Amino acid sequence: MILANESPRFLAIKTPDKALIVLSKLRELPFDHPYVRNEMQGILVGLKEERSLVSSTSWLTLIKEAFTVKSYFPRTFLCIKLMMWSNLTGTKAMTDYSPTIFKTAGLSGSSVSQFATGIYGLSLEDLNELFAQNDIRARFTPSRLTIIEADQD
């Protein structure tokens, strides 16, 4: 990551010239190539549109919009629900205290403790994601019963 260039979009916010150089390296084309120029122009137009949309809004307006715009509410609720389930499952507490728990269980040494913590963290995070995906699938796909009923008609 240290040797990686900043993204052209990030650089375009402050210094569009550097963004053009990075974009030409990324595309492996000269900076005056039409493809690079066209992409850079698209980035600058997008940034200009974002600035015009955000310049007249406050953070309170954005929060209100997240809860009052009908199409945004399910997304906002899903994000809140994912964070809530993540916290209610005790993932952070178990991750923080798992070295102590594994030490009490008889595992010793820093590498064993770190390995066990990593395995536990991965498995619990995967389990959380599995439940979240299952919930999302249940909400946004037709149920099996509906499909079976449709086949019988």
N, C-alpha and C positions, 0 to 999 in steps of 0.2 A: 504493500500500500504506500510505502514511503516513496517508491520510485514511480508510482502512477501519476499521470497528469490529472489536474482538476478537470471536471466535466466542462465541455464547451458552453453549456447553458449557464453553469455557475460563473464562469469567467465572463460571459457576455453581460452579466449584470454590472460589473465594474469596468472591465477592459475588453471591449469587443475585438481589439486587434490580437490580443493573446488568445482569445477564443477561436479566432480564425486560424491561427497557427496550429493550435491543438487539434482542431477539427480536420485540418489538412493532413496532419500526422495520422490521425485516427482513420481517415478514409484512404490514406496512402495515395493522395492526389495532390497536385500543386494547389497552393492557396488561391490562385486565380482561375481554377477550373470551374466551369458553370455549375456542376453538381454541388461543389463545396460552397460556392457563393449563394446558390439557391437555398441550401440547407441553413446557412448562416442567416440569411434574410428571414427564413421561417422562424428561427429561434428569436430573432430580434422583434418580429411582429408579435409572437406569442408573449414575450416579456412586456411589450408595450400594452397589449390587451389586459394582461394581469395587473399591471400598474394602474390602468384606468379603472378597473373593477374594484380594486382594493383601496384606492386612494380615498374614497368617500365613505368607507365603512370602518366601524370600530369593532373591537373584539366582542363586545356585547351583542352587536348586530349579527355577527357570525354565529354566536352561541344560540341566539333566538332562531336564526335560520335553520340550524341543525335540528331543532325540535319542532318547528312550526311548518316547514315545507314538507308536504306530504311524501314526496319521493325521497327525501333525506332521512326521515324519521326511522325507517327500518334499518338503515345503515348505522345510524347513530346508536340505536338501541342494541344492535348486534355487537358493536364495539364495546359498549358498556357491559353487556352481558358476558362477553368473552373475558374481560378484565375481572368481572365479579366472580365468575366460575374459577378463574385462575387463582384468585385470592382465597376463595372459599375452600378449595381443595387442599390448601396448606403447602403448596409447592415451595414457596419461599422459605417457610419455617423448616420444612424437611431438608431443603438444600443447605440451609445455614447450619442446622444441627446434625446433619448426617455424618460428618466426621466423628462427632462425639458418640453417636449411636453405633457406628461401625466399630469404634474403638471399644465400646462397652461389650459389643458382640464378640470381641476377640481378634478383630482385624487390627494389625498394627503396622506402623511405618507410613511415611507420608505418601509414598507412591500408591500403596494399596488404598489408603483413605481417599486420595484424589481420584483414583480410578473408580472406586465404589460410588463416590459422589457424582462423578460424571455419568456413570451408568444409570444411577437412580434418577438424576436430573433429566436425562434423555428419555427414559421410559415414562416418567410422569408427564413430561411435556408432550410426548407422543400420545399418551392417553387423553390428556386434555384436548389436544387437537382432534383426536378421533371423535370424542363426544361433541365437540363444536361442529365438525363436519357432518356428523350424523344429524344434529339439530338443524343445520342449514339445509341439508338434503331433504329432511322431513318437511321443512317449511316451504321450500321452493320447487319441489317436484311432486307430481301427482302420486297419491298413495297407491299401493299395490291393489288395494280393494277397489279403487276407482278403475284401475286398468282391467281388473277381472270383470267388473260390472260392465264395462264398455265392450269387452269381448263377447259377453253373453247376449247383448242386444242384437 
